Amino acid sequence: MDSVLHNRIDELIETFRHQLHQQADQVTLGQDGAVLLELERTLFGLLMALGAALVMAFVEAFHRQAAWVLACQEKAVGKGLRNVGWRSTPLYVLFGGQHTIRTPYALLDRTGRPGRRRGWGKRGKGGTGSYPVLEALGCRANATPALLSEVGSQLGWGPSEEAALTRLSDRGIPLDNQTLRRFFRALCDEALQKRTEAFLEGKLPPGLQGESLAGKRVVITFDAGRVRTRHQRPGRRSKKGYHGFEGPWQAPRLLVIYTLDDKGRQNRHELPIYDGVITSSARLFELMKKYLSVLQASKADLLVFIADGAPEHWDGVAALVEALGLDRARVVEIFDWAHAVQNLTRAIDACGKLTDQQRTHWLNTQRKRLKKGHLNAVLEALQTLCRGRRASKIRNQIAFFQQHAHRMRYPQFRKMCLPIGSGAVESAIRRVVNLRMKGNGIFWKPDNAQRMLFIRCQLLSGRWQAFIRELLCSTTIQTPYPVALAA
């Protein structure tokens, strides 16, 4: 039994009781009716201070468990670190404030490694030290796991860093910009690293434990959005101390995986999977291959790929099916209905001498034919338009529909209770990318864009709590005998 912890709890509760009694004596009804507002704010501050003190009391109690602390230190040694004693370090908690904790510290073990000895007070990029006990408790970058979760969600929801700082401050968690960014980078970088390590080991990444596509009808849909990136120009700073930069557009590519119910609708009892990359289409398909592999996609009843007409999309799907050894009889490729209609619109828009009424009538007729599966009739209608200056544009559209004819068997797809549109990924791009990462004056460094994209995917897929728990709190430390705070 940890009597120190129990005594500390009694002391904090007694102090809190006295504060409540003092507050009760000071409360008087006023003429403006604001007494309850001020009372709630005062009580909130008292509760936050009590919560922070209790958290620190428990953290200190964990450090008094000698066997468990020793096991944490031994695990650090197994990672190539060496223990250098105990140090005092700040710790930020969900209840606000910066508190000091004395905890074991470990450094990178450079014994026997060649290299110049670093000078006194010098440290490498990002440092090489570690706090084994705090890390075993889920703390990263001197922040508790609950605080990291709150910072990640607040900054991920947006709409800006300033808004996140304001909301955190209103909740009694005052942070500055640099501390907020440090916490966010630590959370994101570990999450991306854990995802990579999980794929290399053939395991599911954080947030997906227990998930499987075996025996299910699965839809895989993907598309790209647009964000502005920031690349610093070479050369000296200006007289005002600023560096010029370029802001080219880059395409964040998003992947959505979800399952279907018997009626062909998205299964509401299972959460979708969102993820993406800020690089190329090839990297997206590498990521897709890893997900489908660890999710046992080869055992799915049906795999439905839905995308638009970008050539790299369908080439990537073909290579993916071959690489995973998927049964072609259980793979269905569907050309997104909205993009198919968009190509019909482009064809009729090339006919400049038609009236708006004629264009609308022609487009509605071809849409009905296409949805009923009369693709030959659509091709004949396009052929009648193929003359004069517009002939080359119409021929391109004819070739396009001929190329994707097997992906436009919409009546057959509907009989199979399959979706014919990529609305899931279009919605995901709007919510994940456009509502947070795209806007006037918003520029992203590529690394920060990847971090924000990944965190937004976890938030908007509904997997945030499971993601945080598996990312920060899944480490098990083996001790010689069971450790408990109280008998």
C-alpha positions as CSV (number, residue, x, y, z in Angstrom):
1,M,0.0,0.0,0.0
2,D,1.4,3.4,-1.0
3,S,0.7,5.4,2.1
4,V,2.5,8.5,0.6
5,L,0.0,8.6,-2.2
6,H,-3.0,8.2,0.1
7,N,-1.8,10.9,2.4
8,R,-1.2,13.2,-0.6
9,I,-4.7,12.6,-1.8
10,D,-6.2,13.3,1.6
11,E,-4.2,16.5,1.8
12,L,-5.3,17.7,-1.6
13,I,-9.0,16.9,-0.9
14,E,-8.8,18.7,2.4
15,T,-7.3,21.8,0.8
16,F,-10.0,21.6,-1.9
17,R,-12.7,21.3,0.8
18,H,-11.4,24.5,2.5
19,Q,-11.4,26.3,-0.8
20,L,-15.0,25.3,-1.5
21,H,-16.1,26.5,2.0
22,Q,-14.4,29.8,1.4
23,Q,-16.1,30.1,-2.0
24,A,-19.4,29.3,-0.4
25,D,-19.0,32.1,2.1
26,Q,-18.1,34.6,-0.6
27,V,-21.1,33.9,-2.9
28,T,-23.8,36.5,-2.8
29,L,-26.7,37.1,-5.2
30,G,-26.1,40.2,-7.3
31,Q,-28.3,42.5,-9.3
32,D,-26.9,41.5,-12.7
33,G,-27.4,37.8,-12.4
34,A,-23.8,37.0,-13.2
35,V,-23.1,35.2,-9.9
36,L,-23.6,31.7,-11.4
37,L,-21.3,32.5,-14.3
38,E,-18.5,33.7,-12.1
39,L,-19.1,30.8,-9.7
40,E,-18.8,28.2,-12.4
41,R,-15.6,29.7,-13.7
42,T,-14.1,29.8,-10.2
43,L,-15.0,26.2,-9.5
44,F,-13.6,25.2,-12.9
45,G,-10.3,26.7,-12.0
46,L,-10.2,25.0,-8.6
47,L,-11.1,21.7,-10.1
48,M,-8.4,22.1,-12.8
49,A,-5.8,22.8,-10.1
50,L,-6.9,19.8,-8.1
51,G,-6.8,17.5,-11.1
52,A,-3.3,18.6,-12.0
53,A,-2.1,18.0,-8.5
54,L,-3.7,14.6,-8.4
55,V,-2.2,13.6,-11.7
56,M,1.3,14.6,-10.5
57,A,0.7,12.6,-7.2
58,F,-0.1,9.5,-9.2
59,V,2.9,10.0,-11.5
60,E,5.2,10.3,-8.5
61,A,3.6,7.2,-7.1
62,F,4.4,5.3,-10.2
63,H,8.1,6.4,-9.8
64,R,8.1,4.8,-6.3
65,Q,7.5,1.3,-7.8
66,A,11.1,0.2,-7.9
67,A,10.6,-3.0,-9.8
68,W,8.6,-1.4,-12.6
69,V,11.0,1.6,-12.8
70,L,13.9,-0.9,-13.1
71,A,12.0,-2.7,-15.9
72,C,11.5,0.5,-17.8
73,Q,15.2,1.3,-17.5
74,E,16.2,-2.2,-18.7
75,K,14.0,-1.8,-21.7
76,A,15.7,1.5,-22.5
77,V,19.1,-0.3,-22.4
78,G,17.6,-2.8,-24.9
79,K,17.0,0.1,-27.3
80,G,20.6,1.1,-27.3
81,L,20.4,3.7,-24.5
82,R,22.3,4.0,-21.2
83,N,20.9,5.2,-17.9
84,V,22.5,8.3,-16.5
85,G,20.5,8.7,-13.3
86,W,17.5,10.8,-12.3
87,R,16.8,14.3,-13.6
88,S,14.1,16.9,-13.0
89,T,12.1,17.7,-16.1
90,P,8.8,19.7,-16.7
91,L,5.7,17.8,-17.4
92,Y,2.5,19.3,-18.9
93,V,-0.8,17.7,-17.9
94,L,-4.4,17.9,-19.3
95,F,-5.5,20.0,-16.3
96,G,-3.1,22.7,-17.4
97,G,0.2,24.1,-16.1
98,Q,3.8,23.0,-16.2
99,H,4.9,20.8,-13.3
100,T,8.3,19.4,-12.3
101,I,8.9,15.6,-11.9
102,R,12.0,13.8,-11.0
103,T,12.4,10.8,-13.3
104,P,15.1,8.4,-14.7
105,Y,17.0,9.7,-17.8
106,A,18.8,7.8,-20.5
107,L,21.1,8.8,-23.3
108,L,22.2,7.2,-26.5
109,D,24.9,4.7,-25.7
110,R,27.9,5.7,-27.9
111,T,30.4,3.3,-26.2
112,G,32.8,2.0,-28.8
113,R,31.4,4.3,-31.5
114,P,33.9,6.4,-33.4
115,G,33.4,10.1,-33.8
116,R,34.3,13.5,-32.4
117,R,33.2,14.1,-28.8
118,R,30.6,16.7,-28.6
119,G,31.3,19.8,-26.6
120,W,29.8,20.7,-23.3
121,G,26.3,21.9,-23.6
122,K,26.0,20.8,-27.2
123,R,23.2,18.5,-28.3
124,G,22.3,16.8,-31.6
125,K,19.3,17.7,-33.7
126,G,16.2,16.9,-31.7
127,G,18.4,15.5,-28.8
128,T,19.2,11.9,-28.1
129,G,17.9,11.6,-24.5
130,S,14.8,9.7,-23.3
131,Y,12.8,9.4,-20.1
132,P,12.0,5.7,-20.0
133,V,9.4,5.8,-17.2
134,L,7.5,8.7,-18.6
135,E,7.5,7.1,-22.1
136,A,6.1,3.9,-20.6
137,L,3.3,6.0,-19.1
138,G,2.5,7.3,-22.6
139,C,4.1,10.7,-22.2
140,R,5.9,12.3,-25.1
141,A,7.7,15.6,-25.5
142,N,7.1,16.3,-21.7
143,A,3.3,16.0,-22.1
144,T,0.9,13.4,-20.7
145,P,-1.0,11.2,-23.2
146,A,-4.4,12.9,-22.5
147,L,-2.9,16.3,-23.2
148,L,-1.3,15.1,-26.4
149,S,-4.7,13.8,-27.5
150,E,-6.3,17.1,-26.7
151,V,-3.7,19.1,-28.5
152,G,-3.8,16.8,-31.6
153,S,-7.6,17.0,-31.8
154,Q,-7.8,20.7,-31.2
155,L,-5.1,21.6,-33.8
156,G,-6.5,19.0,-36.2
157,W,-10.0,20.3,-36.1
158,G,-8.8,23.8,-36.8
159,P,-9.5,26.1,-38.4
160,S,-6.1,27.5,-37.4
161,E,-3.3,27.3,-34.8
162,E,-4.6,30.5,-33.2
163,A,-8.1,29.1,-32.8
164,A,-6.6,25.9,-31.2
165,L,-4.5,28.0,-28.7
166,T,-7.6,30.0,-27.8
167,R,-9.8,26.9,-27.2
168,L,-7.1,25.3,-25.1
169,S,-6.6,28.4,-23.0
170,D,-10.4,28.6,-22.5
171,R,-10.2,25.1,-21.1
172,G,-7.5,26.1,-18.7
173,I,-4.6,24.8,-20.8
174,P,-2.5,27.8,-21.7
175,L,0.3,27.0,-24.2
176,D,2.5,29.0,-26.5
177,N,2.9,28.4,-30.2
178,Q,6.2,26.6,-29.9
179,T,5.0,24.2,-27.2
180,L,1.9,23.5,-29.2
181,R,3.8,22.7,-32.3
182,R,6.3,20.6,-30.4
183,F,3.5,18.4,-28.9
184,F,1.8,18.1,-32.3
185,R,5.0,17.1,-34.1
186,A,5.9,14.5,-31.5
187,L,2.5,13.0,-31.7
188,C,2.4,12.9,-35.5
189,D,6.0,11.7,-36.1
190,E,5.5,8.8,-33.7
191,A,2.2,7.9,-35.3
192,L,3.7,7.9,-38.8
193,Q,6.7,5.9,-37.5
194,K,4.5,3.4,-35.8
195,R,2.5,3.0,-38.9
196,T,5.6,2.3,-41.0
197,E,6.9,-0.2,-38.4
198,A,3.6,-2.0,-38.2
199,F,3.5,-2.5,-42.0
200,L,7.0,-3.8,-42.0
201,E,6.0,-6.4,-39.4
202,G,2.8,-7.3,-41.2
203,K,0.7,-5.8,-38.4
204,L,-2.1,-3.3,-38.3
205,P,-1.2,0.3,-37.5
206,P,-2.5,2.1,-34.4
207,G,-6.3,2.6,-34.4
208,L,-7.0,-0.6,-36.5
209,Q,-6.5,-3.4,-34.0
210,G,-8.9,-6.2,-34.7
211,E,-10.0,-5.0,-38.1
212,S,-10.2,-7.4,-41.0
213,L,-11.8,-7.4,-44.5
214,A,-12.2,-11.2,-44.6
215,G,-15.7,-12.3,-45.7
216,K,-16.9,-8.7,-46.4
217,R,-17.8,-6.7,-49.5
218,V,-15.3,-3.8,-49.5
219,V,-15.1,-0.6,-51.4
220,I,-11.7,1.1,-52.1
221,T,-12.0,4.6,-53.5
222,F,-9.3,7.2,-53.9
223,D,-8.8,10.7,-55.4
224,A,-6.7,13.8,-55.0
225,G,-7.3,17.3,-53.7
226,R,-5.1,20.5,-53.8
227,V,-3.1,22.4,-51.2
228,R,-0.5,25.1,-51.5
229,T,2.9,24.2,-50.3
230,R,5.8,26.4,-49.2
231,H,9.3,26.1,-50.5
232,Q,12.0,28.5,-49.4
233,R,13.9,30.2,-52.2
234,P,17.7,30.0,-52.1
235,G,19.7,33.0,-51.4
236,R,20.0,35.7,-48.7
237,R,17.3,37.2,-46.6
238,S,15.9,40.5,-47.6
239,K,16.7,43.7,-45.7
240,K,13.7,43.1,-43.5
241,G,14.9,39.7,-42.5
242,Y,12.5,37.6,-44.6
243,H,13.2,34.8,-47.0
244,G,11.3,34.6,-50.2
245,F,9.4,31.4,-50.9
246,E,7.4,29.7,-53.7
247,G,3.9,28.3,-53.2
248,P,3.2,25.6,-55.8
249,W,0.1,23.5,-55.7
250,Q,0.5,19.9,-54.6
251,A,-2.1,17.1,-54.7
252,P,-2.8,15.4,-51.3
253,R,-4.0,11.9,-52.3
254,L,-6.6,10.3,-50.1
255,L,-7.6,6.7,-49.7
256,V,-11.0,5.5,-48.3
257,I,-11.8,1.9,-47.4
258,Y,-15.3,1.0,-46.2
259,T,-17.6,-2.1,-46.2
260,L,-21.0,-2.5,-47.7
261,D,-24.2,-3.9,-46.1
262,D,-26.6,-6.2,-47.9
263,K,-28.4,-3.2,-49.6
264,G,-25.2,-1.8,-51.1
265,R,-24.9,1.1,-48.7
266,Q,-21.9,1.9,-46.5
267,N,-22.0,-0.2,-43.3
268,R,-22.8,2.2,-40.5
269,H,-21.7,-0.3,-37.9
270,E,-18.1,-0.3,-39.1
271,L,-15.9,2.8,-39.2
272,P,-14.2,3.6,-42.5
273,I,-10.4,3.8,-43.0
274,Y,-8.9,7.1,-44.1
275,D,-5.3,7.7,-45.0
276,G,-3.3,9.6,-47.6
277,V,0.0,10.9,-48.8
278,I,1.3,14.3,-50.0
279,T,3.4,13.0,-52.7
280,S,2.7,10.9,-55.8
281,S,0.1,8.4,-57.0
282,A,2.7,5.7,-56.8
283,R,3.2,6.3,-53.1
284,L,-0.6,6.2,-52.6
285,F,-0.7,2.7,-54.2
286,E,2.2,1.6,-52.0
287,L,0.2,2.7,-49.0
288,M,-3.0,1.0,-50.4
289,K,-1.1,-2.2,-50.9
290,K,0.1,-2.3,-47.3
291,Y,-3.4,-1.6,-46.0
292,L,-5.0,-4.3,-48.1
293,S,-2.3,-6.8,-47.2
294,V,-2.6,-6.4,-43.4
295,L,-6.4,-6.2,-43.6
296,Q,-6.5,-9.6,-45.4
297,A,-8.2,-8.2,-48.5
298,S,-7.4,-11.4,-50.3
299,K,-10.1,-13.1,-48.2
300,A,-12.8,-10.5,-48.9
301,D,-15.9,-11.6,-50.7
302,L,-15.7,-8.7,-53.1
303,L,-13.3,-5.8,-53.7
304,V,-14.8,-2.8,-55.5
305,F,-12.4,-0.1,-56.8
306,I,-14.0,3.2,-57.7
307,A,-12.1,6.1,-59.2
308,D,-12.2,8.7,-62.0
309,G,-10.4,8.6,-65.3
310,A,-6.9,9.5,-64.4
311,P,-4.7,6.9,-66.2
312,E,-2.4,6.4,-63.3
313,H,-5.4,5.3,-61.1
314,W,-6.4,2.3,-63.2
315,D,-2.8,1.4,-64.0
316,G,-2.1,1.4,-60.3
317,V,-5.2,-0.8,-59.6
318,A,-4.0,-3.4,-62.2
319,A,-0.5,-3.5,-60.7
320,L,-2.0,-3.7,-57.2
321,V,-4.3,-6.6,-58.0
322,E,-1.3,-8.5,-59.5
323,A,1.0,-7.7,-56.7
324,L,-1.4,-8.9,-54.0
325,G,-2.4,-11.9,-56.0
326,L,-6.1,-11.1,-55.8
327,D,-8.7,-13.2,-57.5
328,R,-9.9,-11.2,-60.6
329,A,-13.3,-12.8,-60.3
330,R,-13.8,-11.0,-56.9
331,V,-12.5,-7.6,-58.1
332,V,-14.8,-5.1,-59.6
333,E,-13.7,-1.8,-61.2
334,I,-16.2,1.0,-61.4
335,F,-15.8,4.3,-63.2
336,D,-17.3,7.1,-61.1
337,W,-20.7,8.0,-62.4
338,A,-20.3,11.8,-61.9
339,H,-17.0,11.8,-63.8
340,A,-18.5,9.9,-66.6
341,V,-21.3,12.5,-66.9
342,Q,-18.6,15.2,-66.7
343,N,-17.0,13.8,-69.9
344,L,-20.3,13.8,-71.7
345,T,-20.6,17.5,-70.7
346,R,-17.2,18.2,-72.1
347,A,-18.2,16.6,-75.4
348,I,-21.4,18.7,-75.8
349,D,-19.7,21.9,-74.7
350,A,-17.3,21.5,-77.7
351,C,-20.4,22.1,-79.9
352,G,-20.4,25.9,-79.9
353,K,-23.4,26.4,-82.3
354,L,-26.0,24.5,-80.2
355,T,-28.4,26.4,-78.0
356,D,-28.5,25.8,-74.2
357,Q,-31.8,24.0,-74.6
358,Q,-30.3,21.6,-77.2
359,R,-27.2,21.0,-75.1
360,T,-29.4,20.2,-72.0
361,H,-31.7,17.8,-74.0
362,W,-28.7,16.0,-75.6
363,L,-26.9,15.6,-72.2
364,N,-30.0,14.3,-70.4
365,T,-30.7,11.8,-73.2
366,Q,-27.1,10.4,-73.0
367,R,-27.1,10.3,-69.3
368,K,-30.3,8.1,-69.3
369,R,-28.7,5.9,-71.9
370,L,-25.5,5.5,-70.0
371,K,-27.2,4.7,-66.8
372,K,-29.4,2.0,-68.5
373,G,-26.3,0.5,-70.0
374,H,-26.8,1.6,-73.6
375,L,-23.2,2.6,-74.2
376,N,-23.3,1.9,-77.9
377,A,-26.1,4.4,-78.3
378,V,-24.0,6.9,-76.5
379,L,-21.0,6.3,-78.7
380,E,-23.2,6.7,-81.8
381,A,-24.5,10.0,-80.5
382,L,-20.9,11.1,-79.9
383,Q,-20.0,10.0,-83.4
384,T,-22.7,12.2,-85.0
385,L,-21.1,15.2,-83.2
386,C,-17.6,14.3,-84.6
387,R,-17.1,16.7,-87.4
388,G,-15.5,20.0,-88.1
389,R,-13.1,21.7,-85.7
390,R,-14.5,19.9,-82.8
391,A,-13.8,16.4,-84.3
392,S,-10.5,15.9,-82.4
393,K,-12.1,16.7,-79.0
394,I,-15.1,14.4,-79.7
395,R,-12.8,11.6,-80.9
396,N,-10.9,11.8,-77.6
397,Q,-14.2,11.4,-75.7
398,I,-15.2,8.4,-77.9
399,A,-11.9,6.8,-77.2
400,F,-12.3,7.5,-73.5
401,F,-15.7,5.8,-73.2
402,Q,-14.5,2.8,-75.3
403,Q,-11.5,2.4,-73.0
404,H,-13.6,2.4,-69.8
405,A,-16.6,0.6,-71.2
406,H,-16.2,-2.4,-68.9
407,R,-16.1,0.0,-65.9
408,M,-19.4,1.6,-66.9
409,R,-21.7,-1.4,-66.7
410,Y,-23.9,0.6,-64.3
411,P,-27.1,-1.6,-64.6
412,Q,-25.1,-4.7,-63.7
413,F,-23.4,-2.9,-60.8
414,R,-26.7,-1.7,-59.4
415,K,-28.1,-5.3,-59.6
416,M,-25.1,-6.4,-57.5
417,C,-26.1,-3.7,-55.0
418,L,-22.8,-1.8,-55.5
419,P,-22.3,2.0,-55.4
420,I,-21.5,3.6,-58.8
421,G,-20.1,6.9,-57.4
422,S,-17.0,7.9,-55.4
423,G,-18.9,10.2,-53.1
424,A,-17.1,8.7,-50.0
425,V,-13.7,9.9,-51.1
426,E,-15.1,13.2,-52.5
427,S,-16.6,13.9,-49.1
428,A,-13.5,12.9,-47.3
429,I,-11.4,15.3,-49.5
430,R,-13.7,18.1,-48.7
431,R,-13.7,17.4,-44.9
432,V,-10.1,16.2,-44.4
433,V,-8.3,18.6,-46.8
434,N,-10.4,21.5,-48.0
435,L,-12.0,22.5,-44.7
436,R,-8.6,22.7,-42.8
437,M,-5.7,22.7,-45.2
438,K,-6.9,24.8,-48.1
439,G,-7.7,28.5,-48.1
440,N,-6.5,32.0,-48.9
441,G,-3.0,32.6,-47.5
442,I,-2.5,29.0,-46.3
443,F,0.8,27.5,-47.2
444,W,2.2,24.2,-45.9
445,K,5.7,22.8,-45.7
446,P,5.4,19.2,-47.1
447,D,6.2,17.5,-43.8
448,N,3.7,19.5,-41.9
449,A,1.1,18.9,-44.6
450,Q,1.6,15.1,-44.2
451,R,1.3,15.4,-40.4
452,M,-1.9,17.3,-40.6
453,L,-3.4,15.1,-43.3
454,F,-2.7,12.0,-41.2
455,I,-4.2,13.4,-38.0
456,R,-7.3,14.7,-39.9
457,C,-7.8,11.2,-41.3
458,Q,-7.8,9.7,-37.8
459,L,-10.2,12.4,-36.5
460,L,-12.7,12.3,-39.3
461,S,-12.8,8.5,-39.6
462,G,-14.0,8.3,-36.0
463,R,-11.0,6.3,-34.8
464,W,-9.3,9.0,-32.7
465,Q,-9.7,7.5,-29.2
466,A,-8.6,4.0,-30.3
467,F,-5.8,5.6,-32.3
468,I,-4.4,7.5,-29.3
469,R,-4.8,4.5,-26.9
470,E,-2.9,2.1,-29.2
471,L,-0.3,4.7,-30.2
472,L,0.7,5.9,-26.7
473,C,-0.6,3.4,-24.2
474,S,0.0,0.0,-25.8
475,T,3.5,-0.6,-24.3
476,T,3.7,-3.4,-21.7
477,I,6.6,-3.5,-19.2
478,Q,7.3,-6.9,-17.8
479,T,8.2,-6.8,-14.1
480,P,9.5,-9.6,-11.8
481,Y,6.2,-9.4,-9.8
482,P,2.9,-7.6,-10.1
483,V,3.0,-3.9,-9.3
484,A,0.0,-2.1,-7.8
485,L,-0.4,1.3,-6.2
486,A,-2.5,-0.1,-3.4
487,A,-3.0,-3.6,-1.9
